[in-house]
């Protein structure tokens, strides 16, 4: 355990000796005398002189002494002798130290009046004191006694606010320090910098310490200690600042929560002495330091500190890494790794990173509570998988965006350097009651998200094509990295509000369903993520809802933000015009509005691609110039190479359609070396447009933006003829299946009629959507117990249906008689019929299904309730079916990584399980032939055929339905047979984007245009 040892130097000097007292933690002080040690003072001066001469490009505001005949070996010799003398001089104290593993040595010099003596004491390498049974992990300088007042840490989880102060950089490179501080975003920090732009640091910039509370300040630049122990920092090449001049500012900063100040600059003892009595923890360099070493120290310290090590341990690890990873530094500059030091009064332990983030119960020293420690291994694995899926999505969509594909689509001259990564558009920011601010294209949206007033609840607005989704993805990219680094941050998930179709569905329920559909997260896991507030929803497409439902969606989001499952952070993206038309009203704290491009931005973009002629044409037409201020349209104009004269003659409302059509034509004409088609096998442009038009029409019809092949559903069937064909084929499949098992015309007829009775437009039957694909299976004892309970609850469920839905039952019976369904039953077939019909009640009963159910119950299942031996059959069969199928469950998380993955996995699993069951069936057949009891033999014969086909049909249900749909779409020329190959080809043509196993159009405007053209042609 750590033990704090405070050594109070009460009086004396190196020539006469010192009177001091020693105190271990809160034990009584022990007086002791140290003998005179004049060699220590002289050795230190000699080492210091040579060290300064050897130091290249120091972060100091003065020039070092120019001595050319100094070598590293001489410097090392003086340093070794200095360490030896300190150990000899310090030996009387060693016997008084307690036997503990770790010691924090606090050197208090507040009573030493001689400034020269105090300076030597402050600069000695105390960490080089060797103890036989103890190890000093860190030394602290203390200039004052300090009050024993605990640091109050926020009990609410939050982000650490860091102010980076970038001073004069003459002759040095402080950009590395800035990059290191920027990367702390991923560890849960909100970094800001003074100055806020590429200007010089000014005295008035320090008003930030008054205006906002900060946890940590980090200074990088030139600093030095003046006489009378005063320290200064160099603001710029002309000005410097004495911290005594802004003392009240620093006191206010401490009162507002400032805990730690790091001066990654030279000779910071004067700065530390001025700030010592304020009560913050300070880290300084005691001598000048090379510009190459300072960033390394800062990197290693921050890495350790943000991994929740104490300040003391972080300092120790930073020294060790400098010594072990860069031994050449200590060889060239002996003693340099001992120069960084902590200045603190020692009464209160400095807070850890987790405590600054409000995760330790309030006060320093409380038990640290990390979410990762509360999650099971499976939950951590699920979190990691979901984050990887989101990260893959963000990277794929950004890399395939039109803005980032311009170099591929255009033969850019080598001398031009277009902005391919950085946003070219500006944004205006509105936060609370503050005035609206304008940010340039190179500003980080993450800074707005991190603003203390915004608190991670942000609205992104803009015109169509202005870059809203790209901005959302860029923000999400940074948030994903943070969540991967910090297990307590919410998982960003990108969901489209256009799929919110049920007004009665809460956003919480919608999130669970969308997670299942898009990321393959099971409902149970999704519900836990929502209820545990472990998600950071990134919601796009509010404007894509019908206008009458946009206001309802806003209300639903607000209820979500005020409910028990409200997330800590939320981002919503919408078109500005549509959002204003519903009166706004989202309970968010800040808004970012993407602005149209300025003339200079349009000019720079076009000239960057060598399109000077296009710029001259556009600048002469006010309406055209206004049109290309939208980034998407500007990119398309460059790519599509539209006829400027023809384009200029069109009306304003026709120009967008003309541009989209020109873009499609240009992409189809563009020659690509397809990896999916040979030169002669590519579909014609007309066929490509027809297939893409049908896909776009289906996505628009069902309010979708992303398409997965395995999610093709019967509701995608356009005509009544196609729906009839689908039902007939499905009926034939079930008829063949029933005949093979039961060898009974009655049962076969019942199942055929049941299949023909399916309403493909009805959400409440079992075939509105494809059955969930069974892609990954495993045995679960918990799932097995649930299946047992389900079987036992069947009679109760039937009773509830009779009592609660009596009216619907009679109406259903009437409809069933009108359909003249044949009435027949057999004992063994009744069990199959029961299982078949129960599938219809997964989404709730309707009249027709209830009528069919009562028909089958009354005529098929009567023997089960009134005869003894069928009851025995039920008892015998149920455990067999449950043992084989009841314990199977699908994987909790299964993100699609290639097209049609769900269908292929379902097919393989159905075949695999069927193969496993076949030996069991063979054993049943053999046993039935050797059994003299006919009832048992009959049951075994039935099971021998029923079980393998039950496994294949039930698990392969989605495969059968999908195959039927694909056949219909192929025969009606709505889609090619090898759909994945065609969609990948369209991706190569830059008309679609592919993310894992899903596809989306390059922009929603293009999807709408192709859908309109297709529907027009069909009419």
N, C-alpha and C positions, 0 to 999 in steps of 0.2 A: 504494500500500500504506500501511497505518497505521504511524506512527512515534511512539513514546512519548518525549516530552520532559519531563524532570523538572527543575523549578526549585527548588533548595533555598535558602530564605531563612535564612541563617546568623545574621545579626545586623542591627541597625539599626532605623530608624523613618522615618516620612514627613518629619519635620523635618530629619533629618541624612543620610538616604540609607541604602541597604542594601548589605551584602556578601552575595553569593550565588554559588552554583555551578550550572552547567548540565550535564546529562548526557542524551545521546541513546541510548536503549536501553542497551546494555552498554559503550558507549565511555567513555574516561576523562572525569572531571569537569573542566569549564572554569570557572575563577574569573572573576567579573565584578562590577563595582560599578554600582549604580543611584544617580543623583543624588537629592537631596531633592525631594519633591513634596508640600508641605503643602496645595496646592489640592485634591489628590485626597481627602484626609481630610475637608476642609470641604465639598466638593461632594457627597460621599456622604452626609454628615449632613443636608445641606439636602434632597437628593432623598428620603432615607429619611423625613424628617419629613413631607414633603408626600405621599409615597406612602401612608403609614399613614393619613393623614387622608382620603385618597380611597377607601380600601378599605372596601367594604360587607360586612357579616356575615362577619368573618374567622373562620377555624378556629383561634382562639387562646383562651387562658384568661384574658385580661386585656382591659380596655377600651382602645380607641385614644384618642389625644389628640383632643379636639374642637376642630378649627380650621375655621372656616366660610368663611374668605376665601381658600381655596386652590383653584386651577383646574388642569385637566389640562395646559394650555399651560405654566404655570410649572414643573410637575413635569417635563414633557418638556424644557424648556429646561435645567434642572439635569442631567437625564440625558444629554443630548447633550454638554454641556460636560464631564461626567465621563468619557464615552467618549473624547472628544478628548484630554483630559489623560492618560488611561491610555495611549493610543497614542503620544503624544509621549514620555512617561516610559519606555515599553517599547522605544523604537526601537533602543537599542544591542544589544538581545538579538535583534532580528529578523535581523540579518546573520549570526548564529551558527546559525540554524536550518537544517536540511537541506532540500534541495529535494524534498520528497515531496508527494503529493497530499493526504494526510490526516494531521493531527497530533492526538495526544491529549496535552493539556497537563496535567501533574500539578504542583500547587502544594503544596509541602511546607513547613509552618510549625512543625515540632516544636521548632526551636531558638529561636524568637521568644518571649522571656519576657514581654514587655509584652502584657498581655491586650487592651488597647485596639487596639494595632497589629495583633495577630493577628486580631482580630474584623473590622477593616476589610479586611485581606487576604482573609479567608474570604468576604466578601460582595461583593467587586468583580465587575463583569460581564466576566470574562476572555474570554468568548466573543465580545466586541465588538472584540477586537484584530484589526486588518486586516493581512493579509500579502499582498504582491504576487503571490507564486507559490505560496503554501500556504494551506490552509484548515483552521482548527481545528474539528474536528467535535465535540469535547467537552472540557470541563475537569473535572479530578478534584481534590478536596481530599484531602490526605494529612496526617494528624496523627502518623504514626509510620512508621518505616522498613519494618517488616514483614519476614517471612521468605519466602524464595523457595521455598515449599512448594506444589506443584501441588495443585489441587483434585481429589480422586478422585471420579469420576463412575461410577455403576453401569454395568456392561457389559450388564446384562439390561434389555431394554425394559420400562418401567414407566410409571406415571403420576406427575405432579408433585404433591407434597403441599403445599398452601397453607393457612396458618392466618390467617384474617381476624380481627383484633382490633377490635371496635367499641366505642369509648369513649364518653365523654359527648357527647350530641348536642344539648345545650341551644342553641337558636337556629340550628341548622344541620341540614341533611338529609344523613345519611350512608347512606341506603338506596340511593342511586345507586351508591355504592362497593360495597355488598354485591351488588347485581345484577350489576355488572361482574365481580366475583370469581366469582359463581355461574356466569356464562356461560363461564368458563374450563374447565368440565367438557367442553365441546365441543371443546376443544383438547388434551384429555388430562390434565386436572388433577383432583385430589380436594380440593375446598375444604371447610374446616370453619370454624366461627366461635366466637369467645368474645365474649359468653356464648352458650350453645347454644340459648337460648330468648329470649323477649322480656323478660328480666330485666336488671337493671343489671350492668355489669361489676364483678367483685370481684377482689381481690388473689389469692385462692386459685384463680381460674380459670387462672392462669398455670402451674399444675401440668401442663397439657397439654404444655408445652415439655419437661418431664421425661419424661412418659409415652410420647410418640410422637415419632418423627423427622419433621422438617419441612424442606422445601427453601426455602420462601419464607414470610415473614410480612409482612402488610400491615396497618398501623394506620390507622384513620380516626377522627377526632374532634378534640378540643382538645389542644394541646400548647404548650409554651413553654420558653424557656431562662432559667434562673435565674442568679444570680451565681455566680462560680467555675466557669462553663462546665458547669453541671449541667443536665440536661434532665428535664422531667417530662411525663407524660401524665395527662390527667384521666380517671379511671375512670368516674366518675359526677358528679352535681352536688355531692357532698359529699367525695369522696375523690380523691386523686391519687397517682401512683406515680413515685418516682425510680428510674430504671433501675439506679442503683448498688446499690439494695436487692435486686435480683434478678440481680446480675452472674453468680453461679455458675450460675443457671438458664440464662442466655444462653450461657455457656461450654459447658455440657452440650449445649445445642441445636446449637452449632457443631460439637461433636465428633460429634453424631449426623447431621450432614449439612446444617445450615442454611447457605445460600449467599447469600441476598439478603433485605434488610429494606427495606421501603418505608414511609415515614412520610408519608402524604398528609394532613398537618396543618401548622399554622403553626410557624415559628421553630424548626426542628429541629436547629440546629447543636449545641446542648448535648447532645441525644440522641446525635448522631453522634460527638461527642468522647468520650463515655462508652463507646461501643461500638467505637471505632476499632481498638484493639489486639487485639480478639477475632479479627479476620481475615475478617469478612464484608463484602460489598459493601452500601453503604447509600445510599438515595436520600432526600433531604429537600428541604423548602422553606426557604430562608434567611431569609425574612421572613414576615410574616403573609400569608395568601392568601385571596381571597374564596371563599365556599362554592360559588359558581357555577362557578369556574374549576378547582378541585381535581379534581372528577370528570372533567372534560374531559381534563386532563393524564393522569390515570390511565388513561382509556380509550385515548388515543392511544399511550401508552407500552406498555400491555399488548398492544394489537393488533399493534404492530410487533415486540415481543419474542417473542410466541408465533408469529410468522411466521418465527422462527429468525434474526432479526437480533441483532447483539451488543447488549449493554447500552448501549454508546456510541452506536451508530447509532440505537437505539430512542429515546434521549434527544433526539438531533438531530431525528429525524422528529416526535417529539411537539411540540418547539418550533415546527418549521416548520408543522405543521398548526394549532397555536394561532394563529400569525401569519397564515396564509393563509386559513383557514376562519373565523376569528373576529377580523378586524382591529380590530373595535371594542374588544376587550379591551386591546390594546396602546395604542390611542388614549386610552382612559380612564385606564389605569394604565401609563404608560410604564415599561419595564424589567421587567415582570412575567414575561415568557417566559424571562428569564435567571435567574430565582430558583431553579428546581429544579436540583439538582446532585448529582453522584455523590461519595461519600466512600469512598475505598479507598486502600490503601497502594501499589497499582500494580505490585507485583511479579508478580502472577499475573492473567491475564485472566479476568474473571468468566465463568461458563459461559453458553452459549446455552440456549435452550429445548430443543432436540433433545438436547443433552448432558445436561441434567437428566433427560430421559426415557430416557437410557441408549442412545443410538443413534449414538454416535460413537467407539466402540472403547475407551472407558474414561476417558481423560484429556482434559482441556480442551486444545483445539488439535488433536485427532485429526480425521481426515477424517470428515465427516458422511455417513452412509449412510442414505438415505431409500428406503423401499420403492417410492415412486412413480417414482424414477429408474430402478428395475430393471424396471418393467413396460413392456410395449410399448404403443403407442397403442391397439391393439385391446383389450388387457387392461384398460387404464384405462377404456375405453368400456364394456366389459362390467361392470366394477365399478360405474361410475356408473349404468348401466341397472338393475342388480340393486338398488342402494340406492334408486333412485327407485321401483322396484316395491314394495319393502318399506315405504318411507315411505307410499306410496299406500295400501297394505293397512292399515297401522296407523291412519292418519287416518280411513279409511273405516269400519273396524270400531269405533273408539272413538266416532265421530260417530253411528253407527247403533245403539250399545248402548242397552239400555232405560234405563240410568241417565242417559244424556245426552239421551234423547228425551222425558223426562217433561213438559217444558213444551209439547211438541207434542201429547201425548196427553191432557193435562189442561188445562182452562181455569183457569189459576192466577190468583187475585186479584192485582191490581197491587201491593197493599201487602205481599204476601209475597215473600220473596227466598230461595227454596229453593236448597240447595247443588247446583248442576247439574254443576259441573266437579270440585270438590274431593271426594276420597273421604270418605265418612262413617264408614267402618269403621276400627277400630284394628288394629294388628298387634303380635304379640310376636316378638322377634328373639332367636335363639340363635346365637352365634358362638363356635366352638371351645369352650374350657373356661370362658368367661365366663358369669356368671349371666344368665338370661333377662331381657331388657328389654322394656318396653312402649312403643310409639310411637303417638302420636295420628294421627288421619286426615290431618292436614296435613303429616305428616313425609314426607320423600322416600325412597322405596325405593332410589333411586340411591345414597344415602349408605351404605346397608347393602352394596350391590353394590361400592362403592368401598372399603369397609373393608379395611385392609391384611391382616387375617387372612382375610377372605372371599376376597379376591383375584379377584373376578369369578366365583366358582363358588358359585352360590346355588340353594337349593331353596325353592319357594313352595308352602305347604300351606294347606288350608282345607276347610271343608265345602262341599257342593254349593250353588252360588249365593252363595258368600261373597265373590266378587269376584276370584278367582284369575286368570282370564284377563284381566280389566281391569287388574289390577296388572301382569301380564306385559306387556301392551301399552303401559302407561304407562312401564314401564322400558325397553322396546324403543324407544319414541319418542325418548327421550333418547339412547339408544345409537346410533340411526340418525343423529341430528344430529351426534354426535361423529364417527362414521365418515365422514360427508360432509366434515367439517372436517379430518380427519386420515386420510391415505391409508394409514397403517400399522395402524389399528385394524381389528379383525375386523368383517365385515358381519353384522349381526343377521339371522337368517332364522327365521321362525315355522313350525315343523313339528309335526305331530300324530303322536304315537307309536302311535296306534291303527292306523296303516297298516303297522306293523312286524309282518308276518305270518309271515315265514320265520325260524325259530329259527337256521338256519345262516347267515343273512345278517348280516354285521357292521354295526355302526352306520355305519361309513365308507361301505360299499356302499349302505346304505339312504339316507344323506344324498344321495348322487349321484342316486339314482332319484327321491327326493322333490324335489330341486332341478329336475330335468327335468320332472317332472309338474306341480309347482305354479308355478314361476317361468319355465319354458321354457328352462332352462339346459341346453346340450348336455352329454352324458356326459363328453366330454373336458374341457370347461371346469369342470364340476362336480368332476371328479376332481382337477384341478389346484388348485381352491379348497380342497378337503378336505386334500390332501397338503401344500399350502402354508400350512396353518393360517390361512387368510384368512377363516374363518367364525366367527361367534359364534352357535352353535345355541341357540334359544329353544324348548325342547321342552315341549309341552303334551300332556295326555291320557294320561299313564302309567296312570291309573286306568281308562281306557276299554278297555284290553286285557283279555282273559280273565284271570281270577284266576290260572289255572295258568301263564300266560305273563308275568305282571308281574314275578315274581322273575327269570325268564330275561332279561327286558329290562333289569332293574337290573344284572345281571351283564354284559350286553353293553355298557351305558353305561360301567361301570367299566373294562372292557377297553379301550374307546375312550379313556377318560381316562388310561390308563396306556400306550397304544400310541404308535407313532411319529407318528401324525397327530393326537395329542391337541391340542385347541384351548386357547388361552390362557384363554378364559372360556367358561362354560356355565351355562345356567339351565334348571331342570327344574320343571315345575308338576304337582301331583297333589293328589287328595283326601287328606285326613289319614287317614281310616279305612282306605282301601285301602293307603296307603303303610305304615302301621303293621302291617297284616295280613300283609304279605310280609316283615316284619322290617326294613324300611328298608334301610340298607346302601349307599346311594349315596355315592361318594367325593367329597362336596362339603364346603365349608368353613363354610357358614352356612345357616341356615334362617329363613324368615319364615313365621309362621303367622297367618292372618287370623282375627281374633277376632269372636265374635258382637257385635251391636250392644248397647250399654247401654240402660237405660230412658230416660235423658235423650236419647240419640241417636235412638231410635225416636220419642219425643215430639216432639223438635225437627223431625224429618223430616215427620211427619204434620201438625203444626201449620203447618209451612212451606207445605204444600199446602192449607191450610184444611180439614183433616180432623180437627177437634177431636172430633167425635162418634165417629169411628172410634177415636181414641186412648182415649176414655173407655170404650168397649166392650172394647178389647183389654186395657187395664190391669186390668180386672176378671176376666180369664180367664188364669190362669197358663200353661196350655198354649198358648193362642193367642199370648200375649206371647212365649213361648219360640220359637214358630214364626216370628214376624215379625222375630226378631233377625237372620235371614238377609237381607242386603240385596236379593237378587233377589226373594224372596218378599214383602218389604215393598213394593217397587216394584210388583209385580204386584197386590197387595192394593189399592193406591191406584188403579191403572189399571183393573183388572177390575170394581171396584165390586161385589164379591161380596155375596151375602146373608149378613149376619153371623149371623143366627139359624140359617140352614141350615148354614152353615160350622161354627158352634160345636157343632152336634149330631153332626158326623161324628167317626169314630175318627181317631186321630192319623195312621195310615198311609193314610187316605183323603183327608186334607186337601190334600196336594200335588197329587194327581190332580184334585181338585175345583177347585183354584186354577188349574191349567194349562188345564183345560177352560173355566173362566170367562174366562180371559184370551183364549183363542182366540175364544170367542163375542163378547166385547167388541170385539176387533179386527175381526172380520167385520162386526159391526153398525156400526162406526164409519164414517161417511160420509167418503169421500175424493174429491177431484177428480182422478180417474185420468188420467194423461197417455197411458195405453196402451189404455184401453177407453173406448168411448162409454157413455152412461148405460144403453142397452139391451143393450150387448154384453158386460157383465160376467158372468163365470160365477156360477152360484148358489153359495150357501154350502155346500150339500151336495157339489156337484162340486168346489169348491175344497178341501174337507176330504179328499175321495177322492184327488184328484191329489197333494196335499201328503202324505197318508198313504202313498201308493205310493212317493213320493220318499224320505220318511223311512225307510220299510221297506228300500228298497234301500241307503241310506247305512248303516243299522245292520247289514244283512246283510254288507256288504263293508267294515265298520269304517272308514267315511269320515265326515268332518265337512264337507268342502267339495265342491261339485258343479259340474262344468263340462258343458255340454250336449254338447260334442264328445267327451266321455269316456264317453258311453253305449256299453256293450259288450254283446256277445251273452250274457255271463253274467248280465245283468240280466233276461233272459227267464225268466219264472217257470215256465211250464208246458211239458210236452213238446210240446204242440200248437204253441205259439209257436216253439219251437226247430225243429220240423219245417218250419213255414212259412218260417222264416228260411233254412234250408238249401235248400229248393226254389227260392225266389226267387233266391238266390245262384247255384244251379246253372243256372237259366235264363239268368241274365246271362252266365255264363261260356260256356254252350253257344252262345248267340247270337254272342258274341265269337269263339269258335273257328270257327263255321260261316262267319262273314263273311270271316275271314282265310284259312282253309285249304280251305273248300269240300269238306270231307271228313267223312263220317259217323263214321268210326272215331275221329278225333281229337276231334271234338265229343263223342262218347260218353265218351271217356276223361276229358275235363275235367268233364263233368257228374257222372260217378261220383266223381271226386276231390272235387268240391264237396260231394256228398251224404255223403261219408265223413268230413266234418269233425265232430269231437266238440266241441260248443260249451262243454262243461264241462272240457275238457282244457287245462291250461296249456301243454303242450308242442307243440300244433299252432300253425300260423301265424295262427289266427283267434281265439285266446283273448281277445286284446285287439284293439281296432281298430288297423290299421296307423298308424304315426306320421304325423300330418298334415304335408304338405309345404307350409309356409306362406310361407317366404321362401327363394329359391334364388339361388345365385351359382356361378360357375365357379371351381373350385379346381384348380390343377395338382397339388397334393399329393393331392387326392381322386382325380384322374384316374390318377395313378401307383398308388394303392391299388387302384383298380378293375382296372387291368392285371394287377397281381400276383394279384388274386383269380381272374381268368380262367385265368391260368397255373397256379394251384394247384389247379384243379378235379380233374385226374387224381390228384394226391396225396391230396386229400380223399376221393375215391372209394376209393382203395386203403386209407386208414385205416379207412373204414367197413367194408370187407370183412374187414380183419384184426382190428380191435378189437371190433366188434359182430357177430361171426359168429353167435352164438347168437340174438341179436335178429333178424338177417336171416332165418334159417330159420323162426323163429316168425312173422315178418311175411309171408313167402311163403305159409306155410300159411293164415294169415288172409286173405291176398289171394285165394287159390284158393277159400276158402269163400265169399267175396263174389262169385265168378264174374265178375271184371272182364274185359271184352273186351280181347284182346291184339292190338294192331296198331301199325304204325309207318310213318312216312315220314321222309325225311331232314330236310327243313326243319322239320316239326312237332316233330321231336326236340329241336331247339334251344330252341323255346318251352317244351316240356315240362320240359326240364332246368332252365331258369330258374324256371319255376313251382314245381317240386318243391324246388329249393334253398331257397326261401323258408321251407319247413317246418322247416329246421334252424337257424333263428336262435336259438331258445331250447333247442336240444338235441333229439336224436332219441328217438322212442319206437318200439315194435314195429310199429304199424300204418304209421307214416310210412316206416319203413325198408323195410317190405314193399312199399309202393307204389313206393318209390325203386328197389329192385332190379328190380321188375317193369319199370318204364319204362326203366331202364338196359339191362336184358338184351334186351328186345324192341324198344324204340324207338331206343336209342342204339348198338346193335351196329354199324350201318354206319359210324358215326363212327370206331370203333376198328379196323375191318377193311377199309374201302374207302378208296381214295385220294382220289377226287374229293369225297366229303363232308368229308374233312379240309381240302381246299382251301376248301370253303364256310365251314367254321368259321374258317379264317384270314382269309377275306374279310369275313365278317360281324362278327367280334368287334371289329376296330378301328372299324367304322362305328357299332356300338352304343355302344362305349366313348367315341368322340368326342362323340356326342350326349348320352349319359347319364352317362358315367363321371366327368366332372368336376363334376357338380352336387352341391352340398351344401346343407343347410339352415342357417339362421342360427344362430350360437352362442347367442344369447340372444333369446328372443321371448316376452315377457310378454303375456298376454291382457288387453285393455282393454275389450272389449265381448263380449256373449254370442255363442257359436258362431263366434267369430273364426277358429279353426283350420280349420273346415270350409269357410267361405267363401273363405279364402285358398288352401286346397288346390285348390278348384274353379277359381278364377281362374288359378292357376299351371298346372293341367292344361290348361285351355283355351288359355292363352298359349303353352305349349310345343307343343301340338298345331298351333296356327296357324303357328308358326315352322317346324315340320317339314313341313307340307303342301307348300310350294313344292319342297322337296327330293324329296318323293314324286312330284310331277308331273314333275320332271326325270328321275327314274328311269324312269317310265312311257314318256316320250318316247324316252329313250335305249334302252330295251329293245325298242321297236318298230323302231328303226333298226339294231339289232344282229343280225348273222346267226348268232352263236354261241348256240344254244338254251339251254345251261346258264346262261350269264351272263344272258340275257334272263329266264329263269325266276327266277333269284335276285333280279334287280332288280324284277320284278313282285311277288314275295313281299314284298320290303322296302318297296315303295311303299305297300302296305296295312298291313304289320306295324308299321312305325315309328310312324305317327301314333296308331294304336290302342294300341300298347304304351305310348306316352307318356301317353295319356289314362287307360287302365285302371290302369297302375302308379301314376301320380301321383294319380289320382282314386280309388284303392282305398278310402281312408277315407271319401270322399264317398258311394260306392256302398253300402258297409256301413252307414254312418250313415243314409242315406236308407231303406234296407230296415228298419232298426230303428225309425225314426220312424214309418214306415207301420204297422208291427205295433203299436207302442204306441198309435198314434192309433185304429186299428181296434178294439183291445181296450179302449179307453177308459181306458188307464193314464195318458195324458198328452195335452194338447191339441196340435193341429198347430203352432200358433205358440207354441212352448214358452217362448221368451225373453219374449214379451209377458206370459204368465201369471206367470212367475217375477218379473218386474218389478212386476207388480200385487201379488203376495204381499209384495214388499218394501215397497211403499207401505202395505200393511196391517200392517206391523211384525211379520210372522211370519217373514220371511227378512231376511238382510242380503246386500247385493251388494258384492263387492269385485272391480272390474275386470270380467272375464268370468265370475267364479265366484259361487256362492251358498252360503250356510250358514244354518241355522236360528238364530233370535235367541238360543237357548241349547240346549245338548245335552239338557237335561231335556225341553224341548219336542219335540225330535226323537224322543226315546225314547217319549214319551207318544203322539204321533201315529202312530208305527210300531206301537205296541202296539194302538191302536184299529183300525188298518187290518188288521193280521194277525188280530185277533179277528173282525172282520166277514167276512173271507175264509173263515175256518173255519166 
